[in-house]
Amino acid sequence: MSQKTILVTAANGNVGSSLARRLLDQGFKVNALVRNTASTSARDLERHGANIFQGDYDDIKSLENASRGIWGVFINAFPIRGTLDELRHNTNVIKVAKEAGAKFGIYMSAILTQYKDELPDLNPQHERYHYWESKYGTEEALQAAGFDYWTILRPGTFISNFFGPLSSFAWPTFQKQHLLISPVPPSGTIPLVDPDYIADYAAAAFAEPNTFNGLAIDLANEDITLKDFGKLITDNTGIQITVNHVSKEDAVAHGIPASFAVWFGWIKMTNYHTDYERLDQLPVKRTTVTEFLKKNKNSITAFLSA
Ligand SMILES: NC(=O)c1ccc[n+]([C@@H]2O[C@H](COP(=O)([O-])OP(=O)(O)OC[C@H]3O[C@@H](n4cnc5c(N)ncnc54)[C@H](OP(=O)(O)O)[C@@H]3O)[C@@H](O)[C@H]2O)c1
């Protein structure tokens, strides 16, 4: 059993909490960095055996505390619109972890980051400029940090976005009207990913550093049309989901953020498709969107019935 210690940042979050549990189950020690130590998630992790560290990415002392004796670090700061805070936060984590002697850094980035310089109109006035600069800059900082091992995971769209706090922002007619309005053409696919699957990858990488060292991996469970996704939700919950494809202008009039159409335009422009052949060669079992829906059936049904 390994007794290496991993610092998991954003350990109260979707991926961090899932990863921390996996690492503990695999026999790692986990230092879980959270802001809110009283959260249900932090208390669950503590019961599971994690060492909980209260901290903030701007509080270097708190990062130093949480980094003492670590072998690996999971880097996952949060984008803050219109700022490069995410880049500064991630850089702080990387620097402190390296100084503490960490050998392995894993960063959760996002798909399309590698195309940052090809995305049209991505000037400092663009609303997504800071997002991509932060993701790209962190990928560069990780590779330059001098860790013995590094891995970059670039997930697509979290399936959980549809059923949590982000839903009302991205899909304002979904929770109450069970209607997905989309500016994406009917044939357009979205790379959907289960946060637990990302955690599976990060946990596998920490367990097998030589296999994952130096890899940047686009991650999704399935590239799927919205109609097919709506049907899967209906099949799994019995709740009828309707999908309407409309023009960009109509979507915006229905409250869909304009950035969604822009993001999909970039998916098309870069001809992005998840490379499942490559994923299936790596030693992590790929799960399906249906498995996510089954696993979360109760909470999804409650969300759509609220
Ligand atoms: N959602 C998607 O579709 C998607 C797709 C690709 C990439 N991503 C990336 O995934 C990341 C989010 O991951 P996630 O969904 O696992 O996280 P999450 O559930 O959104 O949680 C974010 C966590 O960050 C912590 N946090 C925020 N600001 C902090 C600070 N200043 N110092 C310390 N901790 C701080 C919060 O801690 P407390 O709870 O303790 O306050 C919170 O638990 C983002 O970088 C996002 O861009 C998301």
The ligand as a Gaussian input file, in Angstrom:
#p B3LYP/6-31G(d) Opt

LIG

0 1
 N      -18.116000      22.380000     -15.646000
 C      -17.569000      22.062000     -16.808000
 O      -18.245000      21.680000     -17.777000
 C      -16.066000      22.131000     -16.960000
 C      -15.482000      21.679000     -18.152000
 C      -14.093000      21.732000     -18.287000
 C      -13.328000      22.275000     -17.245000
 N      -13.942000      22.712000     -16.110000
 C      -13.113000      23.294000     -15.053000
 O      -13.284000      22.565000     -13.850000
 C      -12.936000      23.419000     -12.762000
 C      -13.979000      23.283000     -11.671000
 O      -13.898000      21.970000     -11.170000
 P      -15.042000      21.349000     -10.272000
 O      -16.345000      21.395000     -11.040000
 O      -14.561000      20.066000      -9.773000
 O      -15.105000      22.410000      -9.085000
 P      -16.403000      22.971000      -8.374000
 O      -17.314000      21.847000      -8.003000
 O      -16.949000      24.080000      -9.209000
 O      -15.786000      23.563000      -7.061000
 C      -14.889000      24.628000      -7.061000
 C      -14.184000      24.583000      -5.737000
 O      -13.142000      25.551000      -5.777000
 C      -12.940000      25.992000      -4.466000
 N      -12.406000      27.331000      -4.543000
 C      -12.901000      28.371000      -5.262000
 N      -12.132000      29.453000      -5.080000
 C      -11.133000      29.104000      -4.228000
 C      -10.039000      29.788000      -3.654000
 N       -9.802000      31.087000      -3.912000
 N       -9.206000      29.109000      -2.840000
 C       -9.427000      27.796000      -2.549000
 N      -10.468000      27.097000      -3.064000
 C      -11.307000      27.749000      -3.888000
 C      -14.296000      25.958000      -3.769000
 O      -14.065000      25.595000      -2.436000
 P      -15.150000      25.702000      -1.233000
 O      -16.330000      24.848000      -1.642000
 O      -14.439000      25.137000      -0.046000
 O      -15.518000      27.151000      -1.125000
 C      -15.088000      24.908000      -4.569000
 O      -15.312000      23.729000      -3.835000
 C      -12.853000      24.830000     -13.324000
 O      -11.511000      25.196000     -13.510000
 C      -13.546000      24.694000     -14.664000
 O      -13.111000      25.655000     -15.614000
 C      -15.280000      22.644000     -15.935000

